[in-house]
Amino acid sequence: MQRVVRAAILLTKIDFAVIHGLRTRQEQLDIWLTCHHGNGHPNGRPWKTNFNGTEKGQKNPEGIVGTGVSNHQGGLAVDLAARPDGALSWDEKHYYFIDDAMQEAARVLNIPITWSGSWLRDKEFCHWELDRKIYGKEKLHNLKGE
């Protein structure tokens, strides 16, 4: 993902910043806890992730049952923020330009990626990851060294 992002920043019409790349299990849990109670139920705050950083069904060191491992935990995903005028913007129109650059960089580098703005039902415009059709769960875990 780093190679794609580095190439895309040279191609994009909209400046962007990396807001999340590689995460530890603890960082993933901390993000998950901002939108869930320890028992897994939503806490009423804005949704950020359904994955708490531990394999589904296993207990983590905090005693919380795992809901899944994020692709961020292996550096296989990245979240980008648009910076059209030097300040962060969440206006979705900017993310189509960023995706154009990300897809072109990925094509040139022959690294298939996907953008959650094109496949996630509740659009998350800031998230890109290695293409799951190419890099299935088993391959992704091997890439992460698991």
C-alpha positions in Angstrom: 0.0 0.0 0.0 2.9 2.4 0.7 4.1 2.1 -2.9 0.6 2.9 -4.2 0.1 5.8 -1.9 3.5 7.3 -2.7 2.8 7.0 -6.4 -0.7 8.4 -6.1 0.3 11.5 -4.4 2.3 12.5 -7.5 -0.8 11.8 -9.7 -3.7 13.3 -7.8 -5.5 16.5 -8.5 -6.4 16.7 -4.8 -3.7 16.7 -2.1 -4.2 14.1 0.6 -2.7 12.9 3.9 -2.5 9.5 5.4 -4.6 9.4 8.5 -4.4 5.6 9.3 -2.0 3.0 7.9 -0.5 0.2 9.9 -2.2 -0.3 13.2 -1.4 -2.5 16.2 -4.0 -4.8 17.8 -4.3 -2.3 20.7 -4.8 0.7 18.3 -7.5 -1.3 16.5 -9.2 -2.1 19.8 -9.0 1.6 20.9 -10.7 2.7 17.6 -13.3 0.0 18.0 -14.0 1.1 21.6 -14.8 4.6 20.4 -18.0 3.2 18.8 -18.7 0.0 20.8 -19.1 -1.1 24.4 -16.7 -3.8 25.5 -19.6 -6.3 25.0 -19.8 -5.4 21.4 -22.9 -3.3 21.4 -22.8 0.1 19.7 -22.4 3.0 22.2 -24.2 5.7 20.2 -21.1 7.4 19.0 -20.3 7.6 15.2 -19.3 4.3 13.7 -15.7 3.7 12.9 -15.1 0.0 12.6 -16.6 -3.4 13.4 -13.3 -5.1 13.9 -11.7 -5.0 17.4 -8.4 -6.4 16.4 -8.7 -10.0 17.6 -9.8 -13.0 15.5 -13.5 -13.6 15.6 -14.6 -15.6 18.6 -11.2 -15.5 20.4 -10.7 -13.5 23.6 -8.2 -10.7 23.6 -6.0 -9.9 26.6 -8.6 -7.5 27.9 -11.2 -10.4 27.9 -13.2 -9.0 25.0 -14.4 -11.5 22.4 -12.8 -10.8 19.0 -14.9 -9.4 16.2 -12.2 -9.6 13.6 -8.8 -8.4 12.5 -8.6 -5.3 10.3 -6.5 -5.2 7.2 -4.9 -2.1 8.7 -3.2 -4.5 11.2 -0.9 -5.8 8.5 -0.4 -2.6 6.6 -2.8 -3.9 3.9 -5.1 -0.9 4.1 -4.8 2.8 4.4 -7.2 5.7 5.2 -6.6 9.0 3.4 -7.9 12.4 4.0 -8.4 15.0 1.3 -6.6 18.3 1.6 -8.0 20.4 -1.2 -6.9 23.8 0.3 -4.3 22.5 2.8 -7.0 21.6 5.4 -8.6 18.2 5.9 -11.9 17.9 4.1 -14.5 15.0 4.2 -16.4 16.3 1.2 -16.9 13.1 -0.8 -16.4 14.8 -4.2 -12.6 15.1 -3.4 -12.3 11.3 -2.8 -13.2 10.4 -6.4 -10.2 12.3 -7.6 -8.0 10.6 -5.0 -9.4 7.2 -6.0 -8.6 8.0 -9.7 -4.9 8.6 -8.7 -4.9 5.5 -6.3 -6.3 3.3 -9.1 -3.9 4.6 -11.7 -0.9 4.1 -9.3 -2.1 0.6 -8.5 -2.5 -0.2 -12.2 1.0 1.0 -13.1 2.5 -0.8 -10.1 0.4 -4.0 -10.8 -0.9 -4.0 -7.2 -4.7 -4.6 -7.3 -6.5 -2.4 -4.8 -10.1 -1.6 -3.9 -11.7 1.6 -2.6 -14.5 1.2 0.0 -16.2 4.2 -1.6 -17.1 1.9 -4.4 -18.2 -1.3 -2.5 -19.1 -0.5 1.1 -22.8 0.0 1.6 -22.3 2.8 4.1 -19.7 4.6 2.0 -16.4 5.1 3.7 -14.7 7.3 1.2 -11.3 7.4 3.0 -10.4 3.7 2.9 -8.3 1.7 0.4 -7.0 -1.8 0.7 -5.4 -4.6 -1.3 -8.0 -6.3 -3.5 -9.6 -9.1 -1.5 -10.4 -11.1 -4.7 -6.7 -11.3 -5.4 -5.4 -11.3 -1.9 -7.9 -13.6 -0.1 -7.9 -13.9 3.7 -5.3 -16.7 3.7 -3.0 -14.7 1.4 -3.5 -11.6 3.4 -2.6 -13.4 6.6 0.5 -14.8 5.0 1.5 -11.3 3.8 1.1 -10.1 7.4 3.4 -12.8 8.6 0.7 -14.7 10.5 
